[in-house]
Amino acid sequence: MLNGTVGNWLDPIVAILVVANILPILPTVLDIVRPLPKAERRKTTLRALGFGNAVAFVFALGGGALLGAVGAGLHDVRVAGGLILLVFAIYDLLFSREQRKEPLSDMVEDQIKSPKDEVGLVPLGVPLLVGPATLAASLFVSEVYGILWVAIALVLNMLVNMIVLVVGQRLVAVVGEGMMRATGKVFGLLLASMAVSMIRTGVQAMLEIA
């Protein structure tokens, strides 16, 4: 249901947009697809982005049932999801995303060398463009706000990232890789704040129940 205050409407959208934005890794993505023919680069990255968001939606759709099967509740999701996002945010603030993605870049380059391999879905789509933090955030939004909000947030996120990918080369040239990485650190700080809020809310609810 789409009811509540504007702040409540924005929360699930911002939660996924902050986690899943590709600005910090845009230079890396462009480097990965550079060996492809120019006509194939945009097609490959957009296909990978669509695949990654589809995986996130399916995970959010079925993750709740899986949690119910193991006896986990909404507050457990808040705390667990918050912890995962917090670890991701801290690691993101301490290390560059390029360092974490180097093995994935090598894997994609190996796929490009082999014409029989499907380039772009794995690991470019998952987990490079859509990683564990996005999956965790999608599951959290699904459990707290409903699957409809996951769909809305993922579609908006995909549209924003599609625009970034389409104008990516010009964007990097104008803004610079240093500014891209700095933007990523700001998003990492926002993500850490959101993660702490999720953990605090979950723990408080557990204590009230106890």
N, C-alpha and C positions, 0 to 999 in steps of 0.2 A: 504493500500500500504506500502511496506517495503522500503521506501526511506528516505533520510536524512542522517545526520552525525551519527557517532557511538554513540556520546553522546545522540542524540535523540532516537536512538534505545534502549539504556540502560535505559532511564528515565522510561518508563512504566513498564519495568521488575523490576527495583529496587524499584519502588513505591509499588508494590505488595509484593515483597520478603521481604522488610523491615517490612511491616505491618503484613504479614501472617506467618512469621517464628514461629516455635513452640518451639525453644530452651528454652525460659524462662519458659514455662509451661510444659516442658517435664516431670519433676519429678511428677507434679500433674497428668498428663495423665497416667503415669505408676501406680501411686497409685490408680487411679480410676478403672483401669482394673485388678488390682491385684487379686480381689476376683474371677475372671473368671478362668476356667481351662486354663492351660498354652497353650494348643493348640488353644484356642479361642482368646487369647489376641491380637496377631498380626492381625488376621483376623478381629477382631472387630475394632481396631484402623484404619486399612487401609480402611475398608469399610466406617467408619465415615469420614475419610479424603476425600475420593472420593465424598461422598455425600455433604460435605460442599463446596467443590470447584464447584460441579455442581450447587448448589444453588447460589453461587457467579456469575457464568456465566449467569444463567437465569436472575438474578437480573440486571446484566449489560446489557443484551440483551433487556429487557423490560423496564428498568428504564428510558431510554431516551424518549420513547413514553409517559410515565406517566408524565415526567417533561414538555414535550411539551403541554400536555393536560391542565396543570395548568399555562402555560405561562412562564415557567422558561427557561432561555437560558444557553449557554455554560459558560458565565462568572459567572452566578448565581451558576452553578455547582462547578466552581473553588472555589468560596468563601465559599459556604455551605460545600463542601467536606473538604476544608482546616480547617474550624472551627471544624468540627466533629473530624478530625484527630488530631487537636491541643489539643482539650479537652481530647481525648483518650490518647495522648502522655503525657500530664501533669499529668493526673491521674495515668498513668503507671509509671511515674518517682517518684511520691509521695507515691504510694501504690504498694504492691506486687501483681502480677497477681493471686497468690494463694488465697489472701484475697478476691479478686473479684469473684473467681470461687468456693468458698466454698459451696454456695447454689446449684450450678450445680453439684458438686461432690456428695452431699447428694441425689440429684434427681437420678443420675445414679446408686448409691448404692441401692436405692429403686427399680429401674428397674431390677437390677441383682437378687434381692431377689424373684422377680416374674417371673417364667419361661414363662409366656404369653407375656411379654413385649419385644420389640425389642431394645436391648441394642446397643448403639453406634451412632444412627442417631441423635437423639435429647435427651439431649443437648450436647452429646460428639462431634458430627460432627458440629452442629450449636447450640449455639454460642461459644463453647469452642475452637475447632480447627479453625473454620472460623467464626469470630465475626463481629460485626457492622463495625469496622474499615476496614476490608477486603472488605466488601460489598460496603462501601463508596468509597474505592480506586478503586475497579473494575468498578464502575459506572463512576468515574472520568476518568479513562483510556479509557473507552469505548467512552465517549463523546469527549475527546481530541485527542486520537490516533486511535480510531476505535476498533470494536469488535474483529478483528483478533489479535490485540496486547493483548487484555484481555485473549483470548484463549491461546496464547503463554506464557504469564506471569503466568497464572494459572497452566498450564501444568508443566512448569519449577518449580514453587513453590511446586506443588504436588510431583514431583519427588524428590526434595531436602528434603521435609518433610517426604516422604516415607523412604528415606535412614536413616534419623534421628530416625524415629520410629523403624525401623528394628534393628538398633544398639543402641537403646536408653538406655537399661539397662547397657550395657558396657560403653557407653559414660558418663552416670552419675557417674558410679563408677570411671572412669579415671579422668574426669574433675572436678567433685564435684558439688553439688547443688549450692554452693556459687558462683562459676564461672559462672554457668548457669544464675543465677539471675543478676550478673554483666553484662553479655552479653546482657541480656534483657534491662538493663538500657541504654546501649550504643545505641541499636536499638531504644529505646524510644527517645533519644536525636536526632538521625537522622530523626526520624519521625516528631518530633516537627519542625525541620528546614525545612523539605519538606512542612509541613502544612503552615508555615509562608510564604514560597515562593508562594504557591498556592493562598493564600489570597491576597498577595501583587499584584500578576499578575492579578487576577480577578478585584481588586479594581482599578488598573491603567487602565485596559481596559474599565471599566465602566465610569471612569472620562474622558477618551478620547472620548467616544461616546457622553457623555453629553456635 
